[in-house]
Amino acid sequence: MPTYFELQTGSVMSRLDTTADLLQLVHQEIGAELVRTEEIFDEELASTNPFVGDIIAHTRRFRGKRLRPILLLLTAKACGNISDAHPILAAVVEMIHTATLVHDDVLDMADVRRHVATVNVRWNNETSVLFGDYLFTHAFHLAASIGTADACRIIGRATNRVCEGELSQVRHRGDLDLTEEAYFDMIDGKTAELCAVACLLGAKYADSSSTVVDALREYGRELGLAFQIADDVLDIMGTEDAIGKTLGTDLDQQKLTLPVIRLLSNLPSEEANELRRQIRDEGSNAGPEIIRLCQEKGILEETASTAQEIANRAANRLSILPESSARRLLELLPGLAINRVC
């Protein structure tokens, strides 16, 4: 499979074909369970309130590849047992993920997600915040139907970690001296945690040993980290038509991402300070200069290589599992996470 950066600078069609082929294999493996997950998701959110129904119908158009449900269900199958609980848990994790997207669009003042107007643009910020809350409450209501306290406790702890990551990002907004260590801690919460808990739940509710559960949790965490780093590169190098969402919001909000952190650390002090001034004063209008400098310094290749290394590390975690088609797909998923259009 080509590297992420090769795909960014090479053929878009080759990336689409690779992604489509892998997703087809995934659906052959767990298609029925994914359909059941969608049914549970829709049944749980159904509302007789016409306004709420309109918002739900609108956000259906945000649905993407369903990475987190795929992770949960494939993990369960690779561990030997997809139970009735797994599609429920997959729907719960996807609800929480959707809630974070709706709230993120408010925080980022984003206009578009998956080529569709965000809830805050279609309606307003108040509607977005309350609908995100609606998704969270339904997620926990659904989790309670599993019948064990463990599910709610695990999901609650993960959701807390996601919120901590988001709060950390808010705290560091405008911090143009952000370190890599602080960056990784932040994305570990806001992005990687949900991937980690998806894999944890998949393994745990397949009656796996604690050793296997821990390994799968770390697999999901590392996949999530690689995913976020790739997203950071897309925010700089991508186009809104291809990616399907508002780009440049990180710069507009003065949120430093890994490519920019590394660029600033590679520039002479005077140049770095001038770039900080541009980011502070111009936001995303500093993008062309950042792209030029990143290309000149090889920062994008270096950052893409980091994403690839973390993705490879994630795949290596799966050696604890017996050989199976589900395990093989899990080994390929980190590539899907970083070699993507959206």
C-alpha positions in Angstrom: 0.0 0.0 0.0 1.4 3.5 -0.9 2.4 5.7 2.0 0.1 8.5 3.0 2.3 11.3 1.6 2.7 9.4 -1.7 -1.0 9.3 -2.1 -1.4 13.0 -1.2 1.0 14.0 -3.9 0.1 11.2 -6.4 -3.0 9.7 -7.9 -6.2 10.4 -6.0 -7.8 7.6 -8.0 -5.3 5.1 -6.7 -6.2 6.1 -3.1 -9.9 5.8 -3.8 -9.5 2.4 -5.3 -7.4 1.2 -2.4 -9.9 2.5 0.2 -12.9 1.2 -1.7 -11.4 -2.3 -2.1 -10.6 -2.5 1.6 -14.0 -1.3 2.6 -15.6 -3.9 0.4 -13.6 -6.6 2.2 -14.7 -5.2 5.5 -18.3 -5.3 4.5 -18.0 -8.9 3.3 -16.6 -9.8 6.8 -19.0 -7.9 9.0 -21.6 -6.4 6.7 -24.6 -7.8 8.6 -23.4 -6.5 11.9 -22.7 -3.1 10.4 -26.3 -3.0 9.1 -27.6 -4.0 12.5 -25.5 -1.2 14.1 -27.1 1.4 11.7 -30.5 0.1 12.6 -29.8 0.4 16.4 -28.4 3.8 15.8 -31.5 5.0 14.0 -33.9 3.3 16.4 -32.3 4.9 19.4 -32.3 8.4 18.0 -35.9 8.3 16.6 -38.0 11.2 17.8 -41.6 12.3 17.3 -40.5 15.9 17.6 -40.4 17.2 14.0 -37.6 19.7 14.6 -35.4 17.0 16.2 -36.3 14.7 13.4 -35.1 17.3 10.8 -31.7 17.6 12.6 -31.3 13.8 12.8 -32.1 13.5 9.1 -29.6 16.2 8.3 -26.8 14.6 10.3 -27.4 11.2 8.6 -25.6 12.9 5.6 -22.5 13.2 7.8 -22.0 9.5 8.0 -18.7 8.4 6.7 -16.8 5.1 6.7 -17.9 4.2 10.3 -14.3 3.6 11.3 -15.1 3.2 15.0 -17.9 0.6 14.6 -15.8 -1.2 12.1 -12.9 -1.3 14.6 -15.2 -2.6 17.4 -16.9 -5.3 15.3 -13.7 -6.5 13.6 -12.0 -6.7 16.9 -14.8 -8.8 18.3 -14.7 -11.1 15.3 -10.9 -11.4 15.4 -11.2 -12.4 19.1 -13.6 -15.1 18.1 -17.1 -13.9 19.0 -19.5 -11.2 17.8 -22.3 -11.2 20.4 -25.6 -9.3 20.4 -24.0 -6.7 22.6 -21.4 -5.7 20.0 -23.7 -3.8 17.5 -25.2 -2.0 20.4 -21.8 -0.9 21.6 -20.8 0.0 18.1 -23.8 2.3 17.8 -23.0 3.8 21.2 -19.4 4.7 20.2 -20.6 6.1 16.9 -23.2 8.3 18.7 -20.5 9.7 20.9 -18.2 10.3 17.9 -21.0 12.1 16.1 -21.7 14.3 19.2 -18.1 15.3 19.3 -18.2 16.3 15.6 -21.3 18.4 16.1 -19.7 20.2 19.0 -16.3 20.5 17.2 -18.0 22.3 14.3 -19.2 25.0 16.8 -15.7 25.3 18.3 -14.0 25.5 14.9 -16.8 27.7 13.3 -16.8 25.1 10.5 -19.3 25.5 7.6 -19.1 22.1 5.9 -18.7 18.5 6.9 -18.7 15.7 4.3 -19.8 18.2 1.6 -22.9 19.1 3.8 -23.6 22.3 5.8 -22.8 21.8 9.4 -25.6 21.9 12.0 -24.4 25.3 13.3 -24.6 26.7 9.7 -27.9 25.0 8.8 -29.5 26.2 12.1 -27.3 27.8 14.8 -24.8 27.2 17.6 -27.4 26.7 20.2 -29.0 23.9 18.2 -25.6 22.3 17.6 -24.7 22.3 21.3 -28.1 20.9 22.4 -28.2 18.3 19.6 -24.7 17.1 20.6 -26.0 16.8 24.2 -29.0 14.8 22.8 -26.6 12.4 21.1 -24.5 12.0 24.3 -27.6 11.2 26.5 -28.9 8.7 24.0 -25.5 7.0 23.8 -25.5 6.4 27.6 -29.2 5.3 27.5 -28.3 2.8 24.9 -25.2 1.6 26.7 -27.3 1.0 29.8 -29.3 -1.6 27.8 -26.3 -3.9 27.8 -27.3 -4.8 31.3 -23.8 -4.5 32.9 -22.4 -1.5 34.7 -19.0 -2.1 33.0 -20.2 -0.8 29.6 -21.4 2.6 31.0 -18.3 2.9 33.2 -15.8 2.2 30.4 -17.7 4.5 27.9 -18.1 7.2 30.6 -14.4 7.2 31.3 -13.5 7.3 27.6 -15.9 10.2 27.1 -14.4 12.1 30.0 -11.0 11.6 28.4 -12.3 12.9 25.0 -13.6 16.0 26.8 -10.3 16.5 28.6 -8.6 16.4 25.2 -10.9 19.0 23.8 -10.5 21.2 26.8 -6.8 20.9 26.5 -7.0 22.1 22.9 -9.1 25.1 24.0 -6.5 25.9 26.7 -3.7 25.8 24.2 -5.4 27.9 21.6 -3.1 30.7 20.7 -0.1 28.9 22.3 2.3 29.2 19.4 5.0 27.5 21.5 3.1 24.3 21.9 5.4 21.3 22.3 5.1 17.9 20.6 4.5 16.3 24.0 1.6 18.5 24.8 0.2 18.0 21.3 0.3 14.2 21.6 -1.3 14.2 25.0 -4.1 16.4 23.5 -4.8 14.2 20.5 -4.6 11.1 22.6 -7.7 12.3 24.3 -9.7 14.1 21.7 -9.2 11.6 18.8 -7.4 8.4 19.9 -9.5 7.6 22.9 -12.6 6.7 21.0 -10.7 4.4 18.7 -9.1 2.8 21.8 -12.3 2.2 23.6 -14.0 0.8 20.4 -11.3 -1.9 20.3 -11.4 -2.4 24.1 -15.1 -3.1 24.0 -14.8 -5.3 21.0 -12.3 -7.5 22.8 -13.8 -7.4 26.3 -17.3 -8.4 25.2 -15.8 -11.2 23.2 -14.6 -12.6 26.5 -10.9 -12.0 25.7 -8.2 -12.1 28.3 -7.0 -8.9 29.9 -3.7 -9.2 28.0 -5.6 -9.3 24.7 -7.9 -6.5 25.7 -5.0 -4.3 26.6 -3.2 -5.0 23.3 -6.3 -4.2 21.3 -6.9 -1.0 23.2 -3.4 0.1 22.4 -3.8 -0.9 18.8 -6.9 1.4 18.6 -5.1 4.2 20.4 -2.2 4.1 18.0 -4.5 3.9 15.0 -6.3 7.0 16.3 -3.0 8.9 16.8 -2.0 8.1 13.2 -5.4 9.2 11.9 -5.2 12.6 13.6 -1.7 13.3 12.4 -2.8 12.5 8.8 -5.8 14.8 9.4 -3.4 17.5 10.3 -1.5 17.1 7.1 -4.8 17.2 5.2 -5.7 20.5 6.9 -2.7 22.0 5.3 -2.4 20.2 2.0 -5.9 19.1 1.2 -8.7 20.9 -0.7 -12.2 21.3 0.6 -13.7 19.8 -2.6 -11.6 16.6 -2.0 -11.8 16.4 1.7 -15.4 17.5 2.1 -15.0 19.7 5.2 -13.9 23.2 6.1 -10.1 23.4 6.1 -7.8 25.9 7.6 -9.8 26.1 10.9 -6.8 25.1 12.9 -4.8 28.1 11.8 -7.8 30.4 12.1 -8.3 29.2 15.7 -4.5 29.4 16.3 -4.4 25.7 17.1 -1.0 24.3 16.3 -0.8 20.9 14.6 2.2 18.6 14.3 3.4 19.9 10.9 3.3 23.5 12.1 5.0 22.6 15.5 7.8 20.8 13.6 8.1 23.6 11.1 8.5 26.2 13.8 11.1 24.1 15.6 13.1 23.8 12.4 13.2 27.5 11.5 15.8 30.0 12.7 14.4 32.0 15.7 13.8 35.1 13.7 11.9 33.3 10.9 9.9 31.3 13.5 8.8 34.4 15.3 7.8 36.0 12.0 5.7 32.9 11.1 4.1 33.0 14.6 3.2 36.6 13.9 1.6 35.7 10.6 -0.4 32.9 12.2 -1.6 35.2 15.0 -2.5 38.0 12.6 -3.6 36.2 9.5 -4.8 32.7 10.5 -5.4 30.5 7.5 -4.1 33.2 5.1 -0.7 32.2 6.4 -1.4 28.8 4.8 0.5 29.3 1.5 3.6 30.4 3.3 3.4 27.4 5.7 3.0 25.0 2.7 6.0 26.6 1.0 8.2 26.3 4.1 6.9 22.8 4.9 7.8 21.6 1.4 11.1 23.4 1.5 12.0 21.8 4.9 10.6 18.3 4.2 8.2 18.7 7.1 5.2 17.1 5.4 7.1 14.0 4.4 8.5 13.8 8.0 5.1 14.2 9.5 3.6 11.6 7.2 6.4 9.3 8.0 5.5 9.6 11.7 1.9 8.8 11.0 3.0 5.7 9.0 5.4 4.6 11.8 2.6 4.8 14.4 0.2 3.0 12.0 2.8 0.2 11.6 3.2 0.0 15.4 -0.5 -0.4 15.7 -0.7 -3.3 13.2 2.2 -5.1 15.0 0.0 -5.2 18.2 -2.2 -7.7 16.5 0.4 -10.5 16.6 -1.3 -11.5 19.9 -4.4 -12.7 17.9 -4.7 -15.9 16.0 -4.6 -15.7 12.2 -7.9 -14.9 10.6 -9.5 -12.8 7.9 -10.7 -10.3 10.6 -7.2 -9.9 12.0 -5.8 -9.3 8.5 -8.4 -6.5 7.9 -7.4 -5.0 11.3 -3.8 -5.0 10.1 -4.8 -3.1 7.0 -7.1 -0.6 8.7 -4.3 1.8 9.9 -3.5 2.3 6.3 -7.1 3.2 5.6 -7.1 5.6 8.5 -4.2 7.6 7.1 -4.6 7.0 3.3 -8.0 8.6 2.9 -9.9 11.4 1.3 -12.1 12.2 4.3 
